[in-house]
Amino acid sequence: MNAPVTIKIGEKSIDLPVKAGSVGPDVLDIGKLYAEAGVFTFDPGFTSTASTESKITYIDGDAGVLLYRGYPIEQLAEHGDFLETCYLLLNGDLPSAAQKADFDYRVTRHTMVHEQMARFFQGFRRDAHPMAVMVASVGALSAFYNDSTDVHDPHQRMVASMRMIAKIPTIAAMAYKYNVGQPFVYPKNDLDYASNFLRMCFAVPCEDYKVNPVLARALDRIFILHADHEQNASTSTVRLAGSSGANPFACIAAGIACLWGPAHGGANEAALKMLSEIGTPDRIPAFIAKAKDKNDPFRLMGFGHRVYKNYDPRAKIMQRTLQEVLSELGVKDDPLFDVALELERIALSDPYFVEKKLYPNVDFYSGIILKAMGFPTTMFTVLFAVARTVGWIAQWREMIEDPGQRIGRPRQLYTGAPRRDYVPLGKR
Ligand code: SDX
């Protein structure tokens, strides 16, 4: 513990404890501030606020570093697979060979959903956005699996966690199949996680489906890149929902709802739409001008980040993966990729973006890869949700298992009307 910081409010001096982490900025513990000084801190976008202590993921935004339980994302993406990353995020260490085999076996054998779930989808219009289907279906899981909703039972927490990680790709594939009017495809236990997902999305009953191992490996890596990311908006939503004791399925549904926003997980869909709208490199300057125009709400989607003030390490890996996928698919020059590369080149040399430290983020290239793989833009954020489910679960469990856990209940700066008396209708 570092020396406390003393702040003076009016005539009162208050010592605020300073806590140091293993890496990263120290924090000022302001828990007693209101009781002792009658004031709140004010930080609406949480730009300077740590909402919790965590041991799961660490980001150094200035250096462009991302660590899952201390391991650099570049090494995990290069040498590991997604289920190994899931084990790491949930348990804190890389699995032994036996632990990995057991974890893979248990996840693989929980990938089917209750058959009644299939009827649940019939209530949607075929053109419903798959994210709407995901929010509803995942929220409904607590109605099917109410034997794993007691958040205070460690066994039920483990069962719910495994069910979520195992079933989220199946539900996502069902949302896609329903959207395109094709029959649902059941998971196959002899396929790895990413291969199973590709098959459940793209196989049809009329012919055998052969998984392309290069695409499966690329998708598995994309899942690793999206697995967790500290206290981002959707993770904070899951933690806040979980702090009330809500069941894990409801908490994950809340996270999916938050992720959908274009400023967050919806940016991959928005970025691809933007690149398609730009169309050709000669139209880039007009869009850069719009992004810089204070009076224009337009932003370069897939650019900028609250934490990264350097290149998002995930975007670098995504760009390399995109080149692998395009080469595997025999795509010599993808016009969207050409526009993206040129947009990045121009933006990174433009003083506006340099001064504001705006770099491509994880969403800038992902849409081009997913489109090349055959996914429609409406499925991009769904895939983000599939990958982020393990991060939400790991963070939710860390919160629930914290002995000091309390319901999250922020205060406010009230600027509305002071007390006033009711005026009868006849006197208004
Ligand atoms: C994700 O939090 C996470 O970790 C999220 C995520 C994860 O893994 O969970 O990394 C996933 O959500 C990535 C981000 C995806 N979103 C986008 O790509 C949408 C476009 N980006 C912006 O909306 C924005 O950059 C945010 C939302 C990502 C960050 O917003 P901040 O931190 O609140 O930054 P800001 O809006 O205060 O912007 C700071 C300045 C502003 O200018 P000034 O008011 O200071 O003059 O930079 C400008 C902004 O206008 N700016 C941009 C811009 N992003 C910020 N200008 C043009 N284009 C952009 N993309």
Boltz pocket constraint, residues with backbone or C-beta under 6 A from the ligand:
constraints:
  - pocket:
      binder: B
      contacts: [[A, 45], [A, 225], [A, 226], [A, 228], [A, 229], [A, 231], [A, 232], [A, 233], [A, 262], [A, 263], [A, 264], [A, 265], [A, 267], [A, 291], [A, 292], [A, 298], [A, 299], [A, 300], [A, 301], [A, 302], [A, 303], [A, 304], [A, 305], [A, 306], [A, 307], [A, 356], [A, 358], [A, 361], [A, 362], [A, 363]]
      max_distance: 6.0
